[in-house]
């Protein structure tokens, strides 16, 4: 069937339901949105959870524990797979969980109504065994609220723009371009619907906490905003490159990486030799282009060749070296981080234009090696070339695939410029003055120089470049940078059994029986409590 016919059939009452019951339900799914594996695995997982819940309820009665009403939103099939199991864990710990799903596979394009309705039915069947431990509802079956307040309408516009940037993998969204405008309008439509429906649901059902992946973009972002508008606690989460780790945030989007609570609670504690060695081990792995810890990701693709060799390769002379470290465009970790620049693209464009006239120094631009993983994203190297069609000899662009290690550049740099990349923190750890230009987690900690306007930025550049030695970090600042790095790399992530993209592999290692065991609870119970809004704490 073509999409036009499917849209017509999708509008006819009971047509999709009859086709599902009589034909499609038992056929092999060819749709990318596929929960068959989840559906087969859930009945046994539910039985394991029931056994643990019986023990938990007996203990709770004696301790007086209070169950929380948790609204858990999930979309896209891989998030839903993981969410079903996490929901079971929370239910097994005695909480009343409602899993609210949005059965989309494509956030950036419209699907015909027939297929979309089938996805709703497929999701309903796949999750049916969760009842009565977990109540399941489809966002697409909810009734919208009658009106939205102005603050949420503004949120919808902001998030929809981020959605378009995230999808297009570039910061420029041209509303005069039909493709860009159609994408933005679709995101407005979907985010508006999500805001309407969840506002009504939350007002009627009054959850104690709303649990949401990401919490910044797509429907995940607007549902987070709805919860906060209503004064409901919201917990957001994402995953880094390490197995058995999760990033958590309470009442902020995890993608904004608000670490104030971490600094307040932990950074007054001294740096021990063991802590220093752990951070140094991580840095040395990146310098050596080696995987580290429980990760398979390489952060550098070529090992260190030393400062002297790097200088020769780049033909650098004795003039001061300024290193600008870029982020990957389109990464949701960079969205909404602008301070005085409208975008990272504008910041880089104006910065290289400034340095084109400063041949008393040498500018090295490090394009993020992660651009290799998203070739569809607009490269920061392209941004530089658009700004400077004729590249001055004292400006050097290091491409994502170039055989240069970032940590050699940190060593030879006299000054660092950063938007949100962690390279800015690592440059400060080496005592170099770093000018922080985006809203990054280490900004405002006393280890970076933090301009808030273009005038301040240019004045800062002039001042620092006029006397670089006077702006080097002192011993106390360097010690704090290392202290903060330890907290961020090793205490900010929390123990968690299952990654997102490797969920089924991790489930073989940490099945529910093991997660609910004394071993599993000793490792993960605090994290599960944090996911329901309990205050963060540390075991040591």
C-alpha positions in Angstrom: 0.0 0.0 0.0 1.2 3.5 -0.7 1.2 6.2 2.0 -1.9 7.9 0.7 -4.0 4.8 1.0 -2.5 4.0 4.4 -3.5 7.4 5.6 -7.1 6.9 4.4 -7.3 3.4 6.0 -5.7 4.7 9.2 -8.6 7.2 9.6 -11.3 4.5 9.2 -12.6 3.2 12.6 -11.3 -0.3 13.6 -9.6 -0.9 10.2 -6.1 -1.0 11.7 -7.3 -3.0 14.7 -9.0 -5.6 12.5 -6.0 -5.9 10.2 -3.7 -6.2 13.3 -5.8 -8.9 14.9 -6.4 -11.0 11.8 -3.2 -10.5 9.8 -0.3 -8.3 10.8 0.0 -9.3 14.4 1.3 -12.7 13.5 3.5 -11.7 10.6 7.2 -11.1 10.7 7.7 -7.4 11.4 9.6 -5.6 8.7 9.2 -2.3 10.5 12.3 -0.7 12.1 10.2 -0.2 15.1 10.3 -3.7 16.5 9.7 -4.8 20.1 9.4 -8.6 19.4 12.5 -9.5 21.4 11.3 -7.4 24.3 7.9 -9.1 24.2 9.4 -12.5 24.3 11.6 -11.7 27.3 9.2 -9.8 29.5 7.1 -12.7 31.0 10.0 -14.3 32.7 11.3 -10.9 33.8 8.0 -10.1 35.3 8.0 -13.3 37.4 11.4 -12.4 38.7 10.2 -9.0 39.7 7.1 -10.4 41.4 9.3 -12.6 43.6 11.4 -9.7 44.7 8.4 -7.4 45.2 6.9 -9.8 47.7 10.1 -9.7 49.8 10.3 -5.9 49.3 6.7 -5.3 50.5 7.3 -7.4 53.6 10.4 -5.3 54.5 8.7 -2.0 53.6 5.8 -2.7 56.0 8.3 -3.0 58.8 10.4 0.0 57.8 7.5 2.3 56.8 8.9 2.9 53.3 6.7 5.0 51.0 6.1 4.1 47.4 6.4 6.9 44.9 4.1 7.4 41.9 6.6 7.5 39.0 5.6 8.6 35.5 8.3 7.2 33.2 8.3 8.5 29.6 10.0 6.7 26.8 10.1 6.8 23.0 12.0 5.1 20.1 12.1 1.3 20.3 15.6 1.1 21.9 14.7 3.5 24.8 11.4 1.6 25.3 13.3 -1.8 25.6 15.5 -0.5 28.3 12.7 1.5 30.0 10.6 -1.6 30.4 13.3 -3.3 32.4 14.2 -0.2 34.4 10.5 0.2 35.1 10.3 -3.4 36.4 13.2 -2.7 38.8 11.5 0.4 40.1 8.2 -1.6 40.5 10.1 -4.4 42.2 11.4 -1.8 44.7 7.8 -1.0 45.5 7.1 2.1 43.4 3.9 2.6 41.3 5.2 3.0 37.8 3.3 4.3 34.7 5.3 3.7 31.5 4.2 6.3 29.0 5.4 5.4 25.5 5.5 7.3 22.3 5.9 4.6 19.6 7.8 6.5 17.0 10.8 5.3 15.1 11.3 8.6 13.2 11.3 11.9 15.1 12.1 13.9 11.9 9.5 12.7 9.5 5.8 11.9 9.4 4.7 8.3 9.2 1.4 7.3 7.6 -1.5 6.9 10.1 -2.0 3.2 9.4 1.6 2.3 10.3 1.6 4.6 13.3 -1.6 3.0 14.6 -0.1 -0.4 14.1 2.9 0.7 16.2 0.6 1.6 19.0 -1.0 -1.8 18.9 2.4 -3.5 18.6 3.7 -1.6 21.7 0.5 -2.4 23.6 0.9 -6.1 23.0 4.7 -6.1 23.6 4.2 -4.5 27.0 1.0 -6.2 28.1 2.8 -8.7 30.4 4.0 -5.7 32.5 0.5 -5.4 34.0 -0.3 -5.2 36.9 3.3 -4.3 38.0 3.4 -1.4 35.6 0.6 0.5 34.0 1.2 1.3 30.4 -0.2 4.1 28.4 0.4 5.4 24.9 1.0 9.2 24.5 -0.9 9.0 21.2 -4.0 7.8 22.9 -4.1 10.6 25.5 -6.5 13.6 25.3 -4.8 17.0 25.0 -5.3 19.8 27.4 -7.4 22.7 26.2 -4.7 25.3 26.3 -1.0 25.8 27.1 0.5 28.6 29.1 2.8 31.1 27.3 5.9 29.7 29.1 5.3 26.3 27.6 4.6 27.7 24.2 8.0 29.5 24.3 9.6 26.2 25.5 8.1 24.4 22.5 9.7 26.9 20.1 13.1 26.7 21.8 13.1 22.9 21.9 11.8 22.5 18.3 14.7 24.7 17.1 17.1 22.5 19.0 15.4 19.4 17.4 16.0 20.8 14.0 19.7 21.6 14.7 20.1 18.1 16.2 18.6 16.4 13.2 20.3 18.6 10.5 23.6 18.3 12.4 24.2 22.0 11.9 23.4 25.2 13.8 21.9 27.1 10.9 18.2 26.4 10.4 17.0 28.3 7.4 13.3 29.0 7.7 13.3 30.2 4.1 14.3 26.7 3.0 11.4 24.4 2.5 13.1 21.3 4.0 14.4 23.1 7.1 11.0 24.8 7.6 9.1 21.5 7.2 11.3 19.8 9.8 10.9 22.7 12.3 7.1 22.8 11.8 6.9 19.0 12.3 8.8 19.3 15.6 6.5 22.2 16.6 3.5 20.0 15.9 4.8 17.0 17.8 6.1 18.9 20.8 2.9 20.9 21.1 0.9 17.6 21.1 3.2 16.1 23.8 2.9 19.3 25.9 -0.9 19.3 25.7 -1.4 15.6 26.5 1.2 15.3 29.3 0.1 18.6 31.0 -3.5 17.2 31.2 -2.2 13.7 32.4 0.1 15.1 35.1 -2.5 17.5 36.4 -5.0 14.7 36.7 -2.7 11.9 38.0 -0.2 14.0 40.0 2.9 11.8 39.9 5.5 12.3 42.6 8.3 12.2 40.0 8.7 12.2 36.3 11.5 10.1 34.8 12.7 11.1 31.3 15.7 10.1 29.1 17.8 13.1 28.0 15.3 15.8 29.0 16.6 18.4 26.4 15.4 17.6 22.9 12.4 16.1 21.2 9.3 15.1 23.2 11.7 14.2 26.0 12.6 17.9 26.3 9.1 19.3 26.4 7.8 16.7 28.8 10.6 17.6 31.2 9.5 21.3 30.8 5.9 20.4 31.5 6.9 18.6 34.7 8.9 21.5 36.0 6.2 24.0 35.0 3.8 22.0 37.3 6.5 21.9 40.1 6.8 18.1 39.8 10.3 16.6 40.4 11.9 15.4 37.2 14.9 13.1 36.8 16.7 12.9 33.5 19.4 10.5 32.5 21.8 9.6 29.6 24.8 7.4 29.1 28.5 7.9 28.5 30.9 5.6 26.8 31.5 3.3 29.9 29.7 0.1 30.6 27.8 0.0 34.0 27.5 3.8 34.2 24.7 6.3 33.9 24.6 10.1 34.1 21.8 11.5 36.2 20.3 15.0 36.9 17.5 16.0 39.1 15.3 18.9 38.0 17.6 19.8 35.1 18.4 18.2 31.8 21.3 15.8 32.1 22.6 17.2 28.8 23.2 20.6 30.5 25.6 18.8 32.9 24.9 20.9 35.9 27.5 19.9 38.4 26.9 22.5 41.1 25.7 19.9 43.6 28.8 17.9 42.9 31.1 20.8 43.5 29.3 21.8 46.7 29.4 18.3 48.2 32.7 17.0 47.0 35.2 19.5 45.7 36.1 20.8 49.1 37.6 17.4 49.9 41.3 17.0 49.3 42.9 15.3 46.2 44.6 12.1 47.3 47.5 10.4 45.5 45.1 7.6 44.4 42.6 10.1 42.9 45.5 11.9 41.1 46.7 8.6 39.7 43.3 7.6 38.4 42.8 10.8 36.5 46.4 10.6 35.2 45.7 7.0 34.0 42.7 8.2 32.1 44.6 11.1 30.6 47.5 8.8 29.6 45.1 6.4 27.9 43.8 9.3 25.8 47.3 10.5 25.1 48.2 7.0 24.0 45.1 6.5 21.9 44.0 3.6 24.0 40.6 2.5 25.2 40.2 2.9 28.9 38.1 1.4 31.7 34.9 -0.4 30.6 34.7 1.5 27.3 35.5 0.4 23.7 35.6 4.0 22.4 38.8 5.7 21.3 38.9 9.4 22.1 42.0 9.9 20.0 42.9 8.0 16.8 46.7 8.5 16.9 48.9 8.3 19.9 51.1 11.1 21.3 54.1 11.9 19.2 55.5 14.4 21.7 55.5 18.2 21.8 58.6 18.7 19.7 57.5 16.4 16.9 54.1 18.0 16.8 55.6 21.5 16.5 57.6 20.2 13.6 54.6 18.6 11.9 52.7 21.9 12.2 55.7 24.1 11.4 55.2 26.1 14.5 57.8 28.6 15.6 58.5 30.4 18.9 55.5 32.7 18.8 52.8 31.8 21.4 50.3 29.1 20.5 46.6 29.5 21.1 44.6 26.3 20.8 40.9 26.4 20.0 39.2 23.1 20.8 35.9 22.6 18.9 32.9 20.4 19.7 30.9 18.2 17.3 28.0 20.1 15.7 24.6 18.5 16.4 25.6 16.8 19.6 22.9 17.5 22.1 25.6 18.2 24.7 26.2 21.5 22.8 22.6 22.7 22.4 21.4 25.6 24.5 24.9 26.4 25.7 25.4 29.8 24.0 26.3 32.8 26.2 27.4 35.8 24.1 27.6 34.1 20.7 24.5 33.0 18.9 26.1 29.7 18.1 29.5 27.9 18.2 29.7 28.5 14.5 29.5 32.3 15.1 32.0 32.1 17.9 34.5 30.2 15.7 33.9 32.5 12.7 34.5 35.7 14.7 37.5 34.1 16.6 39.4 33.1 13.5 38.7 36.4 11.9 40.2 38.1 15.0 43.3 35.9 14.9 43.8 36.4 11.2 45.0 39.9 12.1 47.2 38.7 15.0 50.2 37.3 13.3 52.2 37.8 16.5 50.6 34.5 17.8 49.8 31.2 16.2 46.3 29.7 16.3 45.7 26.0 16.2 42.1 24.8 15.7 41.5 21.2 16.8 38.5 19.8 15.0 36.9 17.3 17.4 38.0 13.7 16.5 34.4 12.7 17.2 33.4 14.2 13.8 34.6 10.9 12.4 31.5 9.2 13.9 29.1 11.7 12.4 30.3 12.5 8.9 26.9 14.1 8.1 27.5 16.9 10.6 28.9 20.1 9.3 32.6 20.1 10.1 34.1 22.9 12.2 37.0 22.8 9.6 34.4 23.8 7.0 33.3 26.7 9.2 36.9 27.9 9.5 37.4 27.7 5.7 34.2 29.6 5.1 35.4 32.4 7.4 38.9 32.4 5.9 39.0 31.3 2.3 42.6 32.2 2.2 44.2 30.7 5.3 47.0 32.8 6.9 50.2 30.9 7.6 49.9 31.4 11.3 46.5 29.6 11.5 46.5 25.8 11.4 43.4 23.6 11.2 43.7 20.0 12.5 41.0 17.8 11.0 39.2 15.1 12.8 41.2 12.4 11.0 44.6 14.2 11.0 47.5 12.4 12.6 47.8 14.8 15.5 47.0 13.9 19.1 45.0 16.6 21.0 47.0 16.0 24.2 50.2 17.0 22.3 48.4 20.2 21.4 47.5 20.8 25.0 51.2 20.4 25.9 52.4 23.0 23.4 49.5 25.5 23.8 50.1 28.7 25.8 46.4 29.6 25.8 43.2 27.5 25.4 39.9 28.5 23.9 36.9 26.3 24.5 33.1 26.3 24.0 31.9 23.2 25.9 34.5 20.5 25.2 36.2 18.8 28.2 39.5 19.7 26.5 39.1 23.1 28.1 39.2 21.5 31.6 42.1 19.3 30.6 44.0 22.3 29.4 43.4 24.1 32.7 44.7 20.9 34.5 48.0 21.7 32.7 48.1 25.2 34.1 47.3 27.0 30.9 44.9 29.9 30.9 41.6 28.9 29.3 38.9 31.3 28.0 35.5 29.6 28.4 33.0 30.8 25.8 30.0 28.4 26.2 28.0 27.3 29.2 30.1 24.3 30.1 30.1 22.4 33.4 33.6 23.6 34.4 32.9 27.3 33.7 32.7 29.5 36.7 34.8 27.3 38.9 37.7 29.6 39.3 39.9 27.8 36.8 38.8 29.5 33.5 38.4 33.1 32.3 34.7 33.6 31.6 33.6 36.5 29.4 29.9 37.2 29.2 29.8 39.5 26.1 31.6 40.0 22.8 33.3 43.1 24.2 34.5 41.2 27.3 35.7 38.4 25.0 37.8 40.6 22.8 39.1 42.5 25.8 40.0 39.2 27.5 41.9 38.1 24.4 43.9 41.3 24.3 44.7 41.2 28.0 45.7 37.5 28.1 47.8 37.7 24.9 49.6 40.8 26.2 50.9 38.9 29.2 50.3 35.1 29.0 52.6 34.2 32.0 50.5 36.4 34.3 47.4 34.4 33.5 48.7 31.0 34.0 46.9 29.0 36.7 48.5 29.0 40.2 49.2 25.8 42.1 45.9 26.0 44.0 43.9 26.4 40.8 45.6 23.5 39.2 44.9 21.3 42.2 41.3 22.3 42.1 41.1 21.5 38.3 42.4 18.0 39.1 40.0 17.6 42.0 37.1 18.6 39.8 38.2 16.3 37.0 38.2 13.4 39.4 34.7 14.2 40.6 33.4 14.7 37.1 35.0 11.6 35.5 34.6 9.2 38.5 31.8 10.5 40.8 29.4 12.2 38.4 28.6 8.9 36.6 26.6 6.5 38.8 26.6 2.7 38.7 23.9 1.2 36.5 23.6 -2.3 34.9 22.5 -1.5 31.3 23.7 0.8 28.6 21.2 2.0 26.0 22.8 0.9 22.7 24.2 -2.4 24.1 21.2 -3.2 26.3 20.7 -6.8 25.3 24.4 -7.6 25.7 24.4 -6.0 29.2 21.2 -7.8 30.1 23.0 -11.1 29.7 25.6 -10.0 32.2 23.1 -8.3 34.6 19.8 -10.2 34.3 17.0 -9.1 36.6 17.7 -12.0 39.1 21.3 -10.7 39.5 20.2 -7.0 39.7 17.7 -7.9 42.5 20.3 -10.0 44.3 22.4 -8.6 47.3 25.3 -8.2 44.8 23.2 -6.1 42.4 21.5 -4.0 45.1 24.8 -3.2 46.8 26.0 -1.8 43.4 22.9 -0.2 42.0 20.3 0.4 44.7 21.4 4.0 45.4 21.2 4.8 41.7 17.6 3.4 41.5 16.7 5.6 44.4 18.2 8.7 42.8 16.1 7.9 39.7 13.0 8.3 41.8 14.1 11.7 43.1 15.8 10.7 46.3 18.7 13.2 47.1 22.2 12.4 45.8 24.7 11.1 48.3 28.1 9.3 48.2 29.2 6.2 50.1 32.6 7.8 50.9 
